[in-house]
Amino acid sequence: MNILSGTVRTIKNAGSWAILRVCQSYRQPVASVVNTHRNHSSYNKVCCRHSEASGGTNTIDDEEVALFSRHANEWWNETGEFAALHSLNDLRVPLVRDALLAQITPSGDNKTLKPMPLAGFNILDVGCGGGILSEPLARLGANVTGIDASEEGIKVAKWHKTLDPEALSRLNYRCAAIENIATAEAETYDGLVASEIIEHVTDQRGFVTACCQLVKPGGSIVFTTLSRTYLSYALGIVAAERILRIVPAGAHDWKKFVLPDELQDMIRENGMNIRLVHGMMFNPLTSRWSWISDTSINYAIHAVKPGKSASSSESSSSSDSDSG
Amino acid sequence: MLSSRLVQFRSMCLPVVLCSRHKRNIHVGKQLRCRSKPELYDVVVCGGGMVGTAMAAALGHEPMFEGKRVLLLEAGPKQNYNEPLPEKFFNRTCSLNAGAVSLLRSFGAWENILNARCQEVKRMQIWDACSDSIITFNHDSLENLAYVAENNVILAGILKQLDAAGDRVHVKYGATVKDYKLPGGQSFDTEQSKYACVQLESGEEIRAKLMIGADGFKSMLRSAANIPTISWNYNHVGVVASLRLAEPTENNVAWQRFLKTGPIALLPLSNEYCNLIWSTTPEESKHLMMLPAESFVDAVNHAFWSDEHKNSAAQYTNRLFDGLLTRLGLEGSSSQQLPPTIIEVDKGSRAMFPLSLSHATQYVRSRVALVGDAAHRVHPMAGQGVNLGFGDVALLRDLLVSVVYEGKDVGSLGHLLKYETQRQRHVVVSMASVDGLYRLYGTDVTPVVLLRSLGLQATNALRPLKEKMIQFAAN
């Protein structure tokens, strides 16, 4: 792995990203590894297959590994460093659940509670990290595949799954990069979730294309991310990372944040229909999230691939009004 | 390699399958269990009293809990609820408010109780020994104020529904708890430390994602969780008995009079019988327990009818205030109904128990929630005890349902804290008001008597306030 990272750097210096694309084309440059890997998805790590070949040393990578192993232990502490991600489940799990349920009952009338509402749905959780979002989705009955380019994240996720093997029997994790599976598993998933990941991705357009490729016609993709506004800089970077320390310092690179309009455009370019754009707000005092109409800090987007599913009726016009 | 994996796989999976499918086939289950990890349940309810059994039954009948594993642990033997009710009334009763009834109805236990034996309360009259001030609560339009039912009847009604839940709730009778091992708060979980674990005297260990303590006011789970309580003893004793009325009437009024020594209450059981709950000093209670039956009956009648503690200043002011209220167009003093005369006490129904108040400063911890008396114990004066417990059950059940629908781990602290906040908001107010009333009426100092009787009169006159009180008491 270390060697590979070194290689990556060389390649980058040579200005050629072509080879790198094999495993992490949309990921951010390795030079910023130390600053960014601590986010819930350690996307900077290369694929596990390659890590076997490691042997050399690299100062940056050593630090990275040390930091990661420290933070891996923090993954599942609901009041620890990832508390905000744990409580974000309050919004994103119902969002994904209802988005998928709307595919089979578009009107949403018969919302009778069922113990395993998502039974039979195949979901891909992109950038699953330690599995904070994958586990609740699996508990709802879905067949969840969590992928993350970070071997460490996948290790944590796999380990944590064993603590509740019965309830999480439909959950599988793989160390993989999305564009590696985009072709092979094209149109496999009823739902794809890319939560708090795209803001770390370098080739965002390629990332979105890969996401759209993976869902079946009629299937949903759900993004949650941060917008690139002064407010998100003030709150997401200055307040959250430096003052309140809700998020590890350096977790985010503001320049990579995507405006809701930009993300919507990328999604539409892939022939998807936007269903919903909604703002999310984190209250650091209660450590709780709530839905707001304003999308200038955190927001979620739900889009549907046109196709044969019952849900494919057009409703994108109404969703645009949400995006204020 | 492969074979060792197989062994691992077997040891992980077999006991789970066997124990869940053939739960009652104890021999098979036990042998396997000894060699394997302790069984893991989603919810384990400790304590099979009214509240604990209701918790288990409520979850067992909850559609969202289908496929979830729920276990009820009870130290005692199984109660046979199919036996016909004895003609004599049990001496421990509860007055169930609308909230409790709606919880019991939600899983079918209410019909069992209605069919067995219970008495509706249409009116409640509370008055003072020192003055004529009086407050009455009626439900003219809406349903009844409350129902009085014997504890054993309530428990039997719930047990029947617990059995009706079938395999969805496992029950272990004769399960005495030896120790609890609870996860250590903030630290990183390991497979051993992640869940709450209960060790039984039999040596069996059971793990739970959520351990619910319904094990009464001396809750062992609460101590294991290091949750402190605030408690005080009233230095008072409750005397209970089943009393027969002089003549059968339409007996649907609950009577409560504040005596200098404590409140005395009569709750209707049938058209001929009432249940007595008399809270008094230890000395007087001993005396009451020793009295021959006829003298005891006299003492009860005297307590309801006597004028000896009337305070003339308070009575005079009351009359003036009453006139003022009438002139203001408010209803003034309600017409005071006279309590029924008692003629006989059921043999062997007299009993006494100490009264105390205690409140757990926290109701939850990671993977632990307390319900009922384990969380709060009140003076039985307002019949609130079990109502508060059933209120806990209803809220916790609703919360767990929403948690399951969000795919969350049922035992994580985040949502349990919501339960704590919402319940304490209600329980603390109830406890404070019950305790406050108790103290307010525990004196015969003239200014206090004056104020409280004026207060009672004013409250009685102000309909909206009274309706608010009824609403609050109903939830």
Interface residues (C-beta under 8 A of the other chain):
Chain A: N73 E74 W76 N77 E78 T79 G80 H86 S87 N89 D90 V93 P94 R97 L113 K114 P115 M116 P117 E135 P136 L137 A138 R139 L140 T162 L163 D164 P165 E166
Chain B: M12 V16 L40 P63 M64 F65 E66 G67 K68 Q186 F188 D189 E191 K194 K209 V401 V404 Y405 E406 G407 K408 D409 S412 L413 G414
